[in-house]
């Protein structure tokens, strides 16, 4: 047995940089994506410098739905989780990489309440065609309509293989 095991743990305290995008896998699991900015101030010689880093955050399941209903661009949050780097081949044949924080927990530092000050926007739910629609996010473990129905829910479901993460 090794004395030290591997560790992949991240804690980020910062501000959400864009409204949260909420999607659903084909199985009905919610997944939210958004960015968080963190600031660092340091002294270089006699001058103080400010540096901002931007982090890609991925939140799954009920935590994703709850966050999409309670946070927005500018909300101060703390995210704990792990780093994950994924890769894919672009249309130009070039290999692309993206490092994300896969959240285990998200803590709201700022608190927003509807009716006081600024209202929270409805979560942007991305439909199967990739176009964001402003509508309330509802977790759908649900049953798809039968194949002889005039409207199919296939347009509202994202295949996990189509997700870029």
Buried (B, 14 or more C-beta within 10 A) or exposed (E): EEEEEEEEEBEBBBBBBEBBBBBBBBEBBBBBBBBBEEEEEEEEEEEEEEEEEEBBBBBBEEBBBBBBBBBBEEBBBBBBBEEBEEEEEEEEEEEEEEEBBBBBEBEBEEEBEEEEEEEBEBBBBBBBEEEBEEEEBEBBEEEBEEEEEEEEEEEBBBEEEEBEE
